[in-house]
Amino acid sequence: MKWVKHWWQRYCDFLDSLGLTPENKRCCVPLSEEAQKALKRGDRPD
């Protein structure tokens, strides 16, 4: 079970490195930093 947790954490870290955070999970394509800031402000990213 320990190795499952280890690899799950590595997988989660990999997704985070792509910009796929739990808050941004609607799409498998990571958003640019500018688009993420626009979403936080409530604007639609272009």
Backbone hydrogen bonds in HBPLUS format (Angstrom, degrees):
<---DONOR---> <-ACCEPTOR-->    atom                        ^
c    i                          cat <-CA-CA->   ^        H-A-AA   ^      H-
h    n   atom  resd res      DA  || num        DHA   H-A  angle D-A-AA Bond
n    s   type  num  typ     dist DA aas  dist angle  dist       angle   num
A0005-LYS N   A0001-MET O   3.21 MM   4  6.57 161.2  2.25 152.9 156.4     1
A0006-HIS N   A0002-LYS O   3.03 MM   4  6.29 155.6  2.09 145.7 153.0     2
A0007-TRP N   A0003-TRP O   2.96 MM   4  6.15 168.3  1.98 149.9 151.7     3
A0008-TRP N   A0004-VAL O   2.84 MM   4  5.97 151.7  1.92 148.1 156.9     4
A0009-GLN N   A0005-LYS O   2.97 MM   4  6.11 157.9  2.02 146.5 151.6     5
A0010-ARG N   A0006-HIS O   3.05 MM   4  6.38 153.5  2.12 144.7 152.5     6
A0011-TYR N   A0007-TRP O   2.91 MM   4  6.09 153.6  1.98 144.3 151.3     7
A0012-CYS N   A0008-TRP O   2.90 MM   4  6.18 159.7  1.94 149.6 155.1     8
A0013-ASP N   A0009-GLN O   2.88 MM   4  6.08 158.2  1.93 149.2 155.2     9
A0014-PHE N   A0010-ARG O   2.92 MM   4  6.12 149.5  2.02 141.9 150.3    10
A0015-LEU N   A0011-TYR O   2.98 MM   4  6.33 157.9  2.03 151.6 156.7    11
A0016-ASP N   A0012-CYS O   2.95 MM   4  6.20 159.2  1.99 149.2 155.1    12
A0017-SER N   A0013-ASP O   2.94 MM   4  6.18 148.5  2.04 143.6 152.1    13
A0018-LEU N   A0014-PHE O   3.21 MM   4  6.55 131.7  2.46 139.1 151.2    14
A0018-LEU N   A0015-LEU O   3.06 MM   3  5.15 135.3  2.27  98.4 110.9    15
A0020-LEU N   A0015-LEU O   2.94 MM   5  5.16 153.3  2.01 155.1 146.3    16
A0019-GLY N   A0016-ASP O   2.99 MM   3  5.02 153.0  2.06 102.1 110.8    17
A0024-ASN N   A0021-THR O   2.92 MM   3  5.12 140.6  2.08 107.0 118.8    18
A0036-GLN N   A0032-SER O   2.98 MM   4  6.29 154.4  2.05 151.7 159.1    19
A0037-LYS N   A0033-GLU O   2.99 MM   4  6.23 155.2  2.05 148.6 154.7    20
A0038-ALA N   A0034-GLU O   3.00 MM   4  6.24 153.1  2.07 144.3 152.0    21
A0039-LEU N   A0035-ALA O   3.01 MM   4  6.26 153.6  2.08 145.6 152.0    22
A0040-LYS N   A0036-GLN O   3.08 MM   4  6.36 152.9  2.15 143.4 150.6    23
A0041-ARG N   A0037-LYS O   3.01 MM   4  6.32 144.9  2.13 144.1 153.6    24
A0042-GLY N   A0038-ALA O   2.96 MM   4  6.13 124.2  2.28 136.7 152.0    25
A0043-ASP N   A0038-ALA O   2.81 MM   5  4.98 137.4  1.99 156.7 150.2    26
A0042-GLY N   A0039-LEU O   3.07 MM   3  4.88 134.3  2.29  91.3 104.7    27
